[in-house]
Amino acid sequence: MSAAVCGPSPAHDARPHLQHPRARSRCEPTSVTDYQIFEEHSFDKTEYCLAQLTQEASAKYQADKHEQLLVDLWSMIYPTDLYERTSSRWSILGFQSDDPARDLRGAGLMSLRHLHQFISAVGTSFLREQASGFSLALASFTCTAMLCRYLGLNKMLIFPGCADHSASAQLQRRFLELHASSGHDVLQRLHVRLLLHMSRQWTAMQTPETTVMDFPIVLKATYTHLHRALTVAPRPWQLGSLLVTLGRESIDSWSVLEACTSSSGTCEPIGLYALFWMLCARLTCRARYEAI
């Protein structure tokens, strides 16, 4: 049930950094040559961001380069204990193996970075607050996979409901424009909100009969929520309002319809025939209710 994902590369990748008096966004080129091309030929920032994020979304975890991230995770969970590369205690974090590197063969580097940043942001108390059966590492890796697949950064990732939704070209461009101009790691910020939403949904569906076998239901519902939230988010996109929308408890299908057929955009991706059918269905149901 694990998902393959991958990630950004801040502190652990040795990439050259150009010092320039003008503040640069996350996605501007870092070498002198790339910077000159960027300035002199009006390089499209969104195209550069897409190429950069696509590369990061396929990066693999390499123990000789990235194990410090696991050391940091261990230190956050077990601050007084020496680091153990292989231990049954990794299961506290939701890893499916005693050796987390095995999980990361499929999950990739971006997913590990996102998990590391999530725990750094929310604290270890989050683990103790979760309902039984919530595997944080698995849930986090899958949220990274959802974002990467939905936004077209890595379409090879598999998880429950992965074929149900994908971003339109317009929506993908909104994301890239925001990522290029905001100065923030937008993908990581979205990951935090999406994972918190998944956690709340898992807690809400708890019954005496709920088991870990029901987890795919929450994964599929979370992916649908991601699609709806990004579709109805106020335009033009701003990071604050986007995160608020993604943090909403639920978004109904009619809100998605309204966003798709608003005057600020084309009908993407539902279409006028679907709109007409849903309007007829609602009117028919209302007529039957009034007759009763």
Backbone torsions as a table, in degrees:
resi	resn	phi	psi	omega
1	MET	NA	1.3	-179.3
2	SER	-74.5	156.6	-177.1
3	ALA	-119.3	146.7	-179.2
4	ALA	-92.3	129.9	179.8
5	VAL	-148.0	-179.9	-177.3
6	CYS	-163.6	176.7	-164.3
7	GLY	-153.1	175.9	179.3
8	PRO	-62.7	169.8	-175.0
9	SER	-140.3	74.7	178.3
10	PRO	-77.6	-88.4	-165.9
11	ALA	-75.1	-22.5	-169.2
12	HIS	-99.7	1.2	177.8
13	ASP	-108.7	130.8	-179.5
14	ALA	-84.5	86.6	179.0
15	ARG	-115.4	142.2	-178.5
16	PRO	-67.5	146.4	179.4
17	HIS	-122.7	126.2	-178.7
18	LEU	-91.1	125.4	175.5
19	GLN	-85.9	120.3	-176.1
20	HIS	-139.6	139.7	-176.1
21	PRO	-62.2	-25.5	-179.8
22	ARG	-86.6	133.5	178.6
23	ALA	-63.1	136.0	-177.8
24	ARG	-112.1	151.5	176.2
25	SER	-80.7	171.3	-177.3
26	ARG	-58.1	-32.9	-168.8
27	CYS	-100.0	4.8	177.2
28	GLU	-73.0	149.2	-177.5
29	PRO	-59.7	153.5	-175.3
30	THR	-106.1	-17.5	179.5
31	SER	-94.8	159.0	-179.0
32	VAL	-60.4	-45.1	-178.3
33	THR	-61.0	-48.1	179.7
34	ASP	-62.5	-37.9	-178.6
35	TYR	-64.9	-42.3	179.2
36	GLN	-63.2	-40.9	177.4
37	ILE	-63.4	-41.8	-179.3
38	PHE	-58.5	-44.8	-176.5
39	GLU	-77.8	-45.2	-170.1
40	GLU	-76.7	-26.3	-175.6
41	HIS	-115.9	17.8	177.1
42	SER	50.3	49.4	-178.5
43	PHE	-56.6	133.9	-179.2
44	ASP	-71.4	116.1	-177.9
45	LYS	-61.1	-37.0	-177.9
46	THR	-66.9	-36.4	177.6
47	GLU	-66.7	-39.6	178.6
48	TYR	-65.7	-42.9	179.0
49	CYS	-61.9	-42.8	-179.8
50	LEU	-61.3	-43.6	179.4
51	ALA	-64.5	-42.5	-178.8
52	GLN	-66.3	-47.1	-177.5
53	LEU	-69.6	-34.9	177.0
54	THR	-63.2	-40.2	177.4
55	GLN	-65.2	-43.2	-179.8
56	GLU	-66.7	-31.7	-178.3
57	ALA	-75.1	-2.4	175.9
58	SER	-120.5	4.9	-179.2
59	ALA	-69.5	138.1	-178.8
60	LYS	-95.5	150.8	173.0
61	TYR	-72.9	130.1	176.6
62	GLN	-124.9	118.1	-173.6
63	ALA	-58.2	-37.5	-177.0
64	ASP	-69.9	-18.1	-179.4
65	LYS	-108.6	-30.5	-167.4
66	HIS	-120.8	7.0	-175.6
67	GLU	-64.9	-22.1	179.3
68	GLN	-58.8	-30.2	176.5
69	LEU	-62.8	-39.4	176.3
70	LEU	-68.8	-38.6	177.3
71	VAL	-60.1	-43.3	179.8
72	ASP	-64.5	-40.9	178.0
73	LEU	-60.9	-46.4	179.9
74	TRP	-59.3	-42.6	-178.3
75	SER	-65.2	-32.7	178.1
76	MET	-70.6	-36.8	-177.6
77	ILE	-84.1	-40.6	-178.5
78	TYR	-124.3	73.8	-171.5
79	PRO	-63.4	-21.4	-177.2
80	THR	-104.1	0.8	-176.3
81	ASP	-109.0	146.9	175.7
82	LEU	-67.6	147.6	-179.3
83	TYR	-63.3	134.5	175.9
84	GLU	-123.8	115.0	-179.4
85	ARG	-62.6	-40.6	178.8
86	THR	-119.2	119.9	-178.4
87	SER	-164.6	144.7	176.6
88	SER	-67.2	-15.3	-178.0
89	ARG	-75.0	-8.7	173.5
90	TRP	-65.5	-19.8	-179.6
91	SER	-65.6	-23.1	176.5
92	ILE	-58.0	-35.2	179.5
93	LEU	-82.6	-9.3	179.7
94	GLY	98.7	11.0	174.1
95	PHE	-71.1	145.6	-176.8
96	GLN	-88.6	-7.1	-177.5
97	SER	-131.5	156.0	174.8
98	ASP	-66.8	-23.3	176.5
99	ASP	-108.4	104.7	-176.1
100	PRO	-60.4	-23.0	179.0
101	ALA	-60.9	-29.0	178.3
102	ARG	-66.2	-43.0	177.0
103	ASP	-62.0	-35.2	-174.2
104	LEU	-78.2	-11.1	174.7
105	ARG	-61.2	-37.0	177.5
106	GLY	-92.9	-34.2	-173.3
107	ALA	-75.5	-38.5	177.2
108	GLY	87.8	175.8	-173.0
109	LEU	-71.5	-41.7	-177.7
110	MET	-59.8	-39.3	-179.1
111	SER	-65.6	-37.2	178.0
112	LEU	-67.2	-42.4	177.4
113	ARG	-61.3	-43.0	-179.5
114	HIS	-63.6	-42.7	177.8
115	LEU	-63.0	-43.9	179.2
116	HIS	-60.2	-46.5	-178.4
117	GLN	-68.7	-33.4	179.1
118	PHE	-64.6	-50.0	-178.8
119	ILE	-65.5	-35.7	176.5
120	SER	-62.1	-34.3	-176.1
121	ALA	-81.3	-43.6	-172.3
122	VAL	-97.3	-18.8	179.2
123	GLY	89.8	161.0	-176.6
124	THR	-73.9	-16.4	178.3
125	SER	-62.4	-22.1	178.0
126	PHE	-56.7	-37.3	-178.7
127	LEU	-63.1	-40.6	-177.0
128	ARG	-73.4	-18.5	-176.7
129	GLU	-89.6	-5.6	-173.4
130	GLN	-84.2	148.0	176.5
131	ALA	-67.5	157.5	-179.5
132	SER	-57.7	137.8	176.6
133	GLY	93.6	-4.3	179.5
134	PHE	-84.9	107.9	179.4
135	SER	-91.7	104.0	-171.7
136	LEU	-60.6	-48.0	-178.0
137	ALA	-60.6	-46.0	179.0
138	LEU	-61.5	-45.5	179.8
139	ALA	-63.5	-43.2	-179.9
140	SER	-64.1	-46.1	179.4
141	PHE	-59.8	-38.5	-178.3
142	THR	-70.8	-36.3	176.0
143	CYS	-62.2	-40.6	175.8
144	THR	-62.1	-42.7	178.8
145	ALA	-62.3	-41.4	179.3
146	MET	-60.2	-46.8	-179.2
147	LEU	-64.2	-44.3	-178.1
148	CYS	-66.1	-41.4	-179.4
149	ARG	-71.7	-46.3	-176.5
150	TYR	-61.4	-41.4	-176.5
151	LEU	-86.5	6.0	174.4
152	GLY	77.4	21.8	-179.9
153	LEU	-87.4	-28.3	176.6
154	ASN	-156.6	99.0	-174.7
155	LYS	-86.1	4.5	-179.8
156	MET	-90.9	-5.4	-175.9
157	LEU	-75.1	141.3	-174.1
158	ILE	-123.0	135.3	175.4
159	PHE	-164.3	165.6	-178.0
160	PRO	-58.0	125.9	178.9
161	GLY	81.8	10.4	-173.7
162	CYS	-62.8	-25.5	-178.6
163	ALA	-88.7	-0.9	-174.0
164	ASP	-77.6	-30.5	-173.4
165	HIS	-143.0	152.9	170.6
166	SER	-157.1	152.5	-177.0
167	ALA	-72.5	141.8	172.6
168	SER	-71.6	167.4	178.6
169	ALA	-61.7	-37.5	179.1
170	GLN	-65.3	-42.9	-178.8
171	LEU	-67.2	-41.7	177.9
172	GLN	-60.3	-38.7	-179.9
173	ARG	-67.8	-37.3	176.6
174	ARG	-58.9	-43.9	178.9
175	PHE	-61.8	-46.9	-177.6
176	LEU	-64.7	-39.3	178.4
177	GLU	-64.1	-41.8	178.7
178	LEU	-66.3	-42.8	-179.6
179	HIS	-63.0	-37.9	-176.9
180	ALA	-73.9	-28.2	-171.2
181	SER	-107.6	-17.4	-170.5
182	SER	-80.8	-23.7	-175.1
183	GLY	78.7	7.1	179.7
184	HIS	-117.2	159.7	170.5
185	ASP	-82.3	87.7	-173.2
186	VAL	-62.2	-38.2	-179.0
187	LEU	-61.2	-42.6	179.9
188	GLN	-67.9	-37.9	178.7
189	ARG	-66.5	-38.9	176.1
190	LEU	-64.7	-38.4	180.0
191	HIS	-59.3	-43.9	-179.5
192	VAL	-59.9	-48.4	-177.9
193	ARG	-65.6	-39.3	-178.4
194	LEU	-67.6	-40.0	179.9
195	LEU	-67.9	-38.9	175.8
196	LEU	-63.4	-39.1	177.3
197	HIS	-63.8	-44.1	179.4
198	MET	-60.7	-41.0	178.8
199	SER	-60.7	-44.1	179.7
200	ARG	-65.4	-38.2	179.8
201	GLN	-66.0	-39.6	178.3
202	TRP	-64.6	-40.5	178.1
203	THR	-64.6	-41.2	-176.1
204	ALA	-67.3	-27.6	-176.0
205	MET	-92.3	6.9	-177.8
206	GLN	-68.9	129.5	172.6
207	THR	-137.4	170.2	176.3
208	PRO	-58.6	-22.1	-178.3
209	GLU	-94.3	-6.3	-176.6
210	THR	-69.5	132.3	176.7
211	THR	-132.0	174.8	179.0
212	VAL	-62.4	-19.1	178.0
213	MET	-68.6	-14.2	177.6
214	ASP	-87.8	-3.9	-175.8
215	PHE	-59.0	-37.5	178.0
216	PRO	-58.3	-26.9	177.5
217	ILE	-63.2	-43.7	179.5
218	VAL	-68.5	-38.2	178.5
219	LEU	-61.3	-45.3	-179.5
220	LYS	-66.0	-41.9	179.1
221	ALA	-64.9	-35.7	179.9
222	THR	-67.4	-38.5	178.6
223	TYR	-65.7	-39.5	176.3
224	THR	-63.6	-40.1	178.6
225	HIS	-63.1	-41.2	177.5
226	LEU	-58.1	-47.4	179.7
227	HIS	-59.5	-47.2	-177.6
228	ARG	-66.5	-42.0	-177.5
229	ALA	-64.0	-45.5	-179.5
230	LEU	-70.1	-26.8	178.7
231	THR	-72.5	-40.1	-175.6
232	VAL	-93.7	-3.4	-178.0
233	ALA	-57.2	137.6	-178.8
234	PRO	-56.5	142.7	179.6
235	ARG	-113.0	147.0	-4.9
236	PRO	-67.5	152.2	-176.5
237	TRP	-63.8	134.1	168.8
238	GLN	-129.1	143.8	-171.2
239	LEU	-58.7	-44.0	-177.7
240	GLY	-59.8	-51.6	-178.9
241	SER	-68.3	-30.4	178.1
242	LEU	-66.4	-43.5	179.5
243	LEU	-66.8	-37.3	177.6
244	VAL	-62.7	-43.2	-180.0
245	THR	-64.0	-43.1	179.7
246	LEU	-67.3	-26.0	179.8
247	GLY	-82.8	-3.6	178.2
248	ARG	-64.1	148.1	-177.6
249	GLU	-65.9	-40.3	-178.9
250	SER	-155.1	154.8	177.2
251	ILE	-136.3	118.9	-175.7
252	ASP	-79.9	162.8	-175.9
253	SER	-65.6	-27.2	179.5
254	TRP	-68.9	-34.0	176.0
255	SER	-64.1	-37.1	177.4
256	VAL	-65.7	-42.6	178.2
257	LEU	-59.7	-45.6	-179.1
258	GLU	-61.6	-40.3	179.3
259	ALA	-66.8	-37.9	-177.7
260	CYS	-70.8	-28.4	-175.2
261	THR	-109.0	12.7	-179.6
262	SER	-70.3	161.7	-178.2
263	SER	-69.1	-15.4	-178.2
264	SER	-83.7	-0.4	-179.7
265	GLY	-162.8	172.1	178.2
266	THR	-83.8	172.4	-179.5
267	CYS	-79.9	96.8	-174.9
268	GLU	-127.2	116.2	8.0
269	PRO	-118.3	18.0	-167.9
270	ILE	-82.5	-46.2	176.8
271	GLY	96.8	155.6	-176.0
272	LEU	-68.3	-31.8	179.8
273	TYR	-65.0	-41.9	178.3
274	ALA	-65.1	-39.0	178.2
275	LEU	-61.8	-45.9	179.9
276	PHE	-61.7	-42.5	-179.4
277	TRP	-63.3	-42.9	-178.3
278	MET	-68.8	-35.1	176.5
279	LEU	-65.0	-42.4	178.4
280	CYS	-63.6	-41.0	179.8
281	ALA	-63.0	-41.5	179.5
282	ARG	-66.0	-43.2	179.8
283	LEU	-64.4	-38.7	179.5
284	THR	-65.2	-43.8	178.8
285	CYS	-63.0	-40.2	-179.9
286	ARG	-65.2	-40.4	179.7
287	ALA	-63.9	-40.4	179.6
288	ARG	-66.9	-39.3	179.6
289	TYR	-64.1	-43.4	180.0
290	GLU	-65.6	-35.2	179.6
291	ALA	-65.7	-35.1	178.9
292	ILE	-70.3	NA	NA
